[in-house]
Amino acid sequence: FVLYKPKDIVAGDFYWLEKKNDSVLFAVADCTGHGVPGAIVSVVCYNALNRSVRQYGLTKPNDILDKAKAIIVDAFSQNEDVRDGMDAAVCSIEGNKLYYSGANNPLWLFRDGELIPFKPDRQPVGKYEFEKSFSCQEIELKKGDTVYIFSDGYADQFGGDKNKKFKSTKLKRLLLSVQNEDMQTQKQILSKEFDKWRGNYEQ
């Protein structure tokens, strides 16, 4: 399922899906900026992912992020002060193998009632003072596994009785509690829980 709740009509977060040969590629990205500026950055970043696959024929998530980074840095290179880019989690599934590469955004795998977290590289897809290539993690999937990638939008939402952030610990607990439900039911529970937490506070 995709749970997508943009604050405005245009948003800095987006999801992406592409098929290439035997690989199914998917990603969740969180771009810098909000509203219209964020949306403009989103368009540049979305196109960078598309070009990495369609124009350059890449299918490994780390190669896609490296190429997307080069495209994004080039797109904003006219302005030295611009440090725009995105945090992202990119995955590729081939058969029962999942390849994951993350730029500040993790991947959570739930297996037999336990959470196995996969950590991202601590760098954005964009201009950054410590240049290094993105790494790739290979995961052997088993029947019954559930995989989640996400932006920080859910965990960072303010709400509850004390107007505090939802936080990722709470999100882990929530996801653990819905593991026996089918995907569409999980989506409904997550959506309702988010709205309940937010209450009358701004998204």
GUZA-308364 format. One record per residue (C-alpha): x, y, z; residue number from 1; residue in three letters. Coordinates in nm, 2 decimals, decimal comma. Layout:
// residues N
NODE:X:Y:Z:NUM:ala
...
***
This chain:
// residues 203
NODE:0,00:0,00:0,00:1:phe
NODE:0,10:0,36:-0,04:2:val
NODE:-0,01:0,60:0,24:3:leu
NODE:0,03:0,95:0,09:4:tyr
NODE:-0,11:1,24:0,28:5:lys
NODE:0,04:1,56:0,13:6:pro
NODE:-0,01:1,87:0,35:7:lys
NODE:-0,08:2,09:0,04:8:asp
NODE:-0,17:2,01:-0,32:9:ile
NODE:0,20:2,02:-0,40:10:val
NODE:0,44:1,85:-0,17:11:ala
NODE:0,81:1,78:-0,10:12:gly
NODE:0,75:1,41:-0,05:13:asp
NODE:0,68:1,16:-0,33:14:phe
NODE:0,68:0,79:-0,41:15:tyr
NODE:0,82:0,64:-0,73:16:trp
NODE:0,78:0,31:-0,91:17:leu
NODE:0,96:0,18:-1,22:18:glu
NODE:1,00:-0,16:-1,39:19:lys
NODE:1,33:-0,24:-1,57:20:lys
NODE:1,39:-0,58:-1,72:21:asn
NODE:1,33:-0,83:-1,43:22:asp
NODE:1,36:-0,56:-1,16:23:ser
NODE:1,08:-0,38:-0,99:24:val
NODE:1,21:-0,05:-0,85:25:leu
NODE:1,04:0,16:-0,59:26:phe
NODE:1,13:0,46:-0,37:27:ala
NODE:1,01:0,71:-0,12:28:val
NODE:1,17:1,05:-0,13:29:ala
NODE:1,16:1,36:0,09:30:asp
NODE:1,28:1,67:-0,08:31:cys
NODE:1,40:1,99:0,08:32:thr
NODE:1,15:2,27:0,10:33:gly
NODE:0,77:2,29:0,14:34:his
NODE:0,49:2,41:-0,08:35:gly
NODE:0,58:2,53:-0,43:36:val
NODE:0,97:2,54:-0,37:37:pro
NODE:0,95:2,19:-0,24:38:gly
NODE:0,74:2,08:-0,53:39:ala
NODE:0,99:2,22:-0,78:40:ile
NODE:1,28:2,03:-0,61:41:val
NODE:1,05:1,72:-0,62:42:ser
NODE:1,01:1,75:-0,99:43:val
NODE:1,39:1,77:-1,04:44:val
NODE:1,45:1,48:-0,81:45:cys
NODE:1,17:1,27:-0,96:46:tyr
NODE:1,31:1,32:-1,31:47:asn
NODE:1,66:1,24:-1,18:48:ala
NODE:1,54:0,89:-1,07:49:leu
NODE:1,36:0,84:-1,40:50:asn
NODE:1,66:0,93:-1,60:51:arg
NODE:1,89:0,71:-1,40:52:ser
NODE:1,68:0,41:-1,50:53:val
NODE:1,54:0,50:-1,84:54:arg
NODE:1,84:0,69:-1,99:55:gln
NODE:2,13:0,52:-1,81:56:tyr
NODE:1,97:0,18:-1,77:57:gly
NODE:2,06:0,15:-1,40:58:leu
NODE:1,88:-0,10:-1,17:59:thr
NODE:2,10:-0,12:-0,85:60:lys
NODE:1,96:0,12:-0,59:61:pro
NODE:2,30:0,26:-0,50:62:asn
NODE:2,39:0,33:-0,87:63:asp
NODE:2,06:0,50:-0,91:64:ile
NODE:2,12:0,73:-0,61:65:leu
NODE:2,47:0,81:-0,72:66:asp
NODE:2,35:0,90:-1,07:67:lys
NODE:2,05:1,09:-0,94:68:ala
NODE:2,28:1,29:-0,71:69:lys
NODE:2,50:1,39:-1,00:70:ala
NODE:2,19:1,50:-1,20:71:ile
NODE:2,05:1,70:-0,91:72:ile
NODE:2,37:1,87:-0,82:73:val
NODE:2,41:1,96:-1,19:74:asp
NODE:2,06:2,10:-1,21:75:ala
NODE:2,11:2,33:-0,92:76:phe
NODE:2,48:2,41:-0,99:77:ser
NODE:2,40:2,76:-1,13:78:gln
NODE:2,34:2,88:-0,78:79:asn
NODE:2,62:2,81:-0,54:80:glu
NODE:2,41:2,87:-0,23:81:asp
NODE:2,14:2,61:-0,32:82:val
NODE:2,18:2,29:-0,12:83:arg
NODE:1,87:2,13:-0,25:84:asp
NODE:1,82:1,76:-0,28:85:gly
NODE:1,64:1,47:-0,11:86:met
NODE:1,64:1,20:0,15:87:asp
NODE:1,54:0,87:-0,01:88:ala
NODE:1,50:0,50:0,03:89:ala
NODE:1,53:0,31:-0,30:90:val
NODE:1,46:-0,06:-0,34:91:cys
NODE:1,49:-0,31:-0,62:92:ser
NODE:1,32:-0,65:-0,61:93:ile
NODE:1,44:-0,93:-0,83:94:glu
NODE:1,29:-1,27:-0,75:95:gly
NODE:1,32:-1,31:-0,38:96:asn
NODE:1,62:-1,07:-0,35:97:lys
NODE:1,56:-0,71:-0,23:98:leu
NODE:1,84:-0,45:-0,28:99:tyr
NODE:1,81:-0,14:-0,07:100:tyr
NODE:2,00:0,18:-0,07:101:ser
NODE:1,92:0,47:0,16:102:gly
NODE:2,00:0,84:0,19:103:ala
NODE:1,91:0,92:0,55:104:asn
NODE:1,59:0,71:0,51:105:asn
NODE:1,59:0,36:0,66:106:pro
NODE:1,41:0,04:0,56:107:leu
NODE:1,22:-0,16:0,81:108:trp
NODE:1,16:-0,54:0,76:109:leu
NODE:0,92:-0,72:0,98:110:phe
NODE:0,97:-1,10:1,00:111:arg
NODE:0,80:-1,34:1,24:112:asp
NODE:0,68:-1,06:1,46:113:gly
NODE:1,02:-0,89:1,48:114:glu
NODE:1,16:-0,57:1,34:115:leu
NODE:1,49:-0,59:1,15:116:ile
NODE:1,60:-0,23:1,07:117:pro
NODE:1,84:-0,15:0,78:118:phe
NODE:2,03:0,17:0,83:119:lys
NODE:2,08:0,43:0,55:120:pro
NODE:2,39:0,62:0,45:121:asp
NODE:2,40:0,94:0,65:122:arg
NODE:2,40:1,17:0,35:123:gln
NODE:2,14:1,33:0,12:124:pro
NODE:2,10:1,29:-0,25:125:val
NODE:2,24:1,64:-0,33:126:gly
NODE:2,53:1,87:-0,25:127:lys
NODE:2,71:1,75:0,06:128:tyr
NODE:3,05:1,84:0,21:129:glu
NODE:3,15:1,47:0,27:130:phe
NODE:3,13:1,31:-0,08:131:glu
NODE:3,10:0,93:-0,09:132:lys
NODE:2,92:0,68:-0,30:133:ser
NODE:2,60:0,52:-0,17:134:phe
NODE:2,62:0,16:-0,03:135:ser
NODE:2,38:-0,12:-0,12:136:cys
NODE:2,24:-0,39:0,11:137:gln
NODE:2,11:-0,72:-0,01:138:glu
NODE:1,82:-0,89:0,16:139:ile
NODE:1,70:-1,24:0,11:140:glu
NODE:1,32:-1,22:0,14:141:leu
NODE:1,11:-1,49:0,30:142:lys
NODE:0,74:-1,56:0,26:143:lys
NODE:0,55:-1,34:0,50:144:gly
NODE:0,80:-1,06:0,52:145:asp
NODE:0,67:-0,71:0,52:146:thr
NODE:0,89:-0,42:0,41:147:val
NODE:0,83:-0,05:0,48:148:tyr
NODE:1,00:0,26:0,35:149:ile
NODE:0,89:0,61:0,45:150:phe
NODE:0,97:0,98:0,49:151:ser
NODE:0,99:1,14:0,83:152:asp
NODE:0,64:1,29:0,79:153:gly
NODE:0,46:1,04:1,01:154:tyr
NODE:0,71:1,02:1,30:155:ala
NODE:0,76:1,40:1,30:156:asp
NODE:0,39:1,49:1,33:157:gln
NODE:0,30:1,69:1,63:158:phe
NODE:-0,01:1,59:1,83:159:gly
NODE:-0,15:1,39:2,11:160:gly
NODE:-0,24:1,53:2,45:161:asp
NODE:0,09:1,72:2,49:162:lys
NODE:0,15:1,83:2,13:163:asn
NODE:0,46:1,62:2,10:164:lys
NODE:0,61:1,44:1,80:165:lys
NODE:0,47:1,09:1,72:166:phe
NODE:0,84:0,96:1,71:167:lys
NODE:0,97:0,65:1,53:168:ser
NODE:0,96:0,43:1,85:169:thr
NODE:0,58:0,47:1,85:170:lys
NODE:0,57:0,41:1,47:171:leu
NODE:0,76:0,08:1,52:172:lys
NODE:0,52:-0,03:1,79:173:arg
NODE:0,22:0,06:1,57:174:leu
NODE:0,36:-0,13:1,27:175:leu
NODE:0,43:-0,43:1,50:176:leu
NODE:0,07:-0,43:1,62:177:ser
NODE:-0,07:-0,45:1,26:178:val
NODE:0,14:-0,73:1,12:179:gln
NODE:-0,15:-0,98:1,12:180:asn
NODE:-0,36:-0,75:0,91:181:glu
NODE:-0,37:-0,74:0,53:182:asp
NODE:-0,21:-0,45:0,35:183:met
NODE:-0,53:-0,24:0,29:184:gln
NODE:-0,63:-0,28:0,65:185:thr
NODE:-0,28:-0,17:0,77:186:gln
NODE:-0,32:0,14:0,55:187:lys
NODE:-0,65:0,23:0,70:188:gln
NODE:-0,52:0,18:1,06:189:ile
NODE:-0,21:0,39:0,99:190:leu
NODE:-0,42:0,66:0,83:191:ser
NODE:-0,67:0,68:1,12:192:lys
NODE:-0,40:0,67:1,38:193:glu
NODE:-0,22:0,96:1,21:194:phe
NODE:-0,54:1,17:1,20:195:asp
NODE:-0,62:1,09:1,56:196:lys
NODE:-0,27:1,18:1,68:197:trp
NODE:-0,27:1,51:1,48:198:arg
NODE:-0,62:1,61:1,60:199:gly
NODE:-0,66:1,99:1,55:200:asn
NODE:-0,28:2,05:1,51:201:tyr
NODE:-0,13:2,16:1,18:202:glu
NODE:0,01:1,88:0,96:203:gln
***
